Amino acid sequence: MKKVPQFSVFFPCYNEEKNIKKTIIEAVKVLNKIALQWEIVVVNDGSTDKTAQIVKKLTQKDNRIRLINHKTNRGYGAAIKTGIFNCKYDLICYTDSDGQFDLCESEKFLAKIDNADLVLGFREKRSDSLYRRVLAKILWLADWFLFGLKVKDVDCGFKLFKREAIERIGELTTESAITETELVVRAKKLGLRLSEVGVKHQSRLKGNQTGGKIRVILKSSVEGLKLWYCLLTKKQKTSLFVLLILIILGSFLRFYRLAELMTYLGDEGRDMLIVMDILRGVNLPFIGPPTSVGKLFLGPIYYYFITPFVWLFRMDPVGPAVFVALLGVLTILLVYLAGKIFFDSKTGLFAALLYTISPLIVQFSRSSWNPNPMPFFTLLSLIGLFYWQKTKKPKFLYLMTLSFAVMLQLHYLTILLMPFFIFSVLKLGKRLENKKQFLYAFLILFFLVSPLIIFDLKHDFYNIRGILEIISARSTEGFSFFDLLSRTKDRLRQIFSLFFGFGEREWKTNLIVLGALIAVIINWAKLKRLTKLVICGYFVWGVLSLGFYRHSIYPHYLGFLFPFPALLIGHGFKTIFDKNKLGKVISSGLLILISIYMINKTWFNLSRPPVLNVDLVKKIVTLISKESYGEPFNFALLAESNYDSSYRYFFKLLQIPAVYEKEVAEQLFVVCEDNKVCHPEGNSKWEIALFDAAYEGKIKKVGEWQPDPLINVFRFVPEQQ
């Protein structure tokens, strides 16, 4: 290889007395081979050992070796900055002083420098501990998330760059391990050419590494966030500030008195019983809860989602509600991201605001129920679809597939979306050369829904027969295009009225639906192709498919459409806002009025305590435990729209001897949650009838309590007692 005219190498070092002499001697040998003129600069970052004395002796023997001392240990980044700006030649290289890299490989860098401004090394096989490899992965993810940086190994301590590139980059502001990130990020923002080279990485033989210390990590984290904020434009900082306010507001609305105000009914108790068995290793379920229409079961994935939170909250039912609330807050960010990528930043902010304060969304973000995470995974699937098409990277297709598979397990109506996703994937992916990704995506989907498949194989295709029965029952009623349009119109009004807190037949609902449609029509020609397909296509198909469904549609059935009123109306506000000054005044005024209405509605809902919460159920269970005197008892619940799993959970958790099925004890406790059905004597409820029949109708009431104005508890025993 032809020698380069000039070459500078610098070594940042801290307490490297055992390595620095050998590193410099080896470097001299390499530099004599590759450069006509060269220099070595050693930046001693406040070492407390004999590093400085060793280097000083070497400088006395060769004036091409220079020593620069920091009085105190300022950090790896500070040493890099000092080295960069004290090298005098046009080509500047640096590598670590511990001997883990071989400077001979700088020839690879020199081979690429003619067509690049910076050549970055990446470790082909990292010779580090698992701890440091994990830290490196976290750094890579942080760099990707904060800066969009996708280089292979940004913190690899082996880089080569031109002096003119450094002069264009200018002064670096950080002084920690994040400085290497800053160097590359600023280079990319200036449009400088980057190239990457694989290098060998050897194990450190002597001395101690300091990059993994908590103090160093914390300093790098703080400086990384400061750098990210510093690089934002004024517009981005404004958006960030607004988004931060929305996250704080959204967190408040979703966590405000959560333990007191969350609903705790039979469904929540059922989930807690199953998770208790998971944590105790008694049962790992392959099937989820039955649906409200019967003859169908959901998948078990929700149980596994909430299991860590049940454990973290020590078996308290508030744990799963915290999980849902956290997902609710994260969904605000996804709404903003979806609005930004499919429309623009303003639409994202308007949509995020509406989603944050919606009475419907807040309600479903404050309790544990398997359909409640649906909006999060809906947006994740659509964002995955967007980035898959934009970047052509299979990982985004897998993200979409994974999210859709989760959606299928959360509510059975998600199956109506299958044609949309199949069509979208085939249309967007028809020109892609890598066809294997479709196979892998199918395998991900198959794996995640395999519990449902296994269940059907074991139970004579129970779910499939249930779906076919629903379809066949609908088909016998005939098809009418006008009926379809009428039901579709009803679904439109239903989702928008619920989202904003209006009445379904109110003029406000009709007006806001009309406004959303007009905004899309007016801007249709300006919309991105992916927005038309993914957002408009998904929404139209979702609403239309619900028009084919002739069962009753309850609010939670609409979970896969929850984000769309925010996105569409947010886009409408943005359209008016961008017209002119009058448009800004009108849109701002309308947004303020609607926001006040929605917040008032949301706060009203939060001010109403639930009929049954965790504390009340605990109170009732504690009362029964006390009055049963530790003896076994039968238990019955009389309620118009609840069942007894919420009580069974605490009986089992607290080891209170309640007995069920055909076993009959010598006492019976009956809880009445509704005065309309509160007639325990002679009631046909199975548990009461069994107890009554066991004693031939000769039972008597021996106790009655009212732990709450709406709830009564009764104790019955045989007459002979």
Secondary structure, DSSP 8 states (H G I E B T S, - for coil): ---EEEEEEEEEESS-TTTHHHHHHHHHHHHHHHEEEEEEEEEEES-SSSHHHHHHHHHHH-TTEEEEEESS---HHHHHHHHHTT--SSEEEEE-TTS-S-GGGHHHHHHHGGG-SEEEEEESS--S-HHHHHHHHHHHHHHHHHH----S-TT-SEEEEEHHHHHHH------STTHHHHHHHHHHHTT--EEEEEE------SS---TTSHHHHHHHHHHHHHHHHHHS-HHHHHHHHHHHHHHHHHHHHHHTTHHHHS---HHHHHHHHHHHHHHTTS---SS--B-TTSS-B--SHHHHHHHHHHHHTTT-THHHHHHHHHHHHHHHHHHHHHHHHHT-HHHHHHHHHHHHH-HHHHHHTSS--TTTTHHHHHHHHHHHHHHHHHH--HHHHHHHHHHHHHHHHH-GGGGGGHHHHHHHHHHHHTT-S--HHHHHHHHHHHHHHHHHHHHHHHTTSHHHHHHHHHHHHHHTT---HHHHHHHHHHHHHHHHHHHHT--TTSHHHHHHHHHHHHHHHHTGGGS-HHIIIIIIHHHHHHHHHHHH--S---GGGGGGGTHHHHHHHHHHHHHHHTT-HHHHHHHHHHHHHHHHHHHHHHHHHHHS--SS-HHHHHHHHHHHHHHTTT--EEEEEE-SS--THHHHHHHHHTT--EE-TT---S-EEEEES-GGG---TT---HHHHHHHHHTTT-EEEEEEEEEETTEEEEEEEETT-
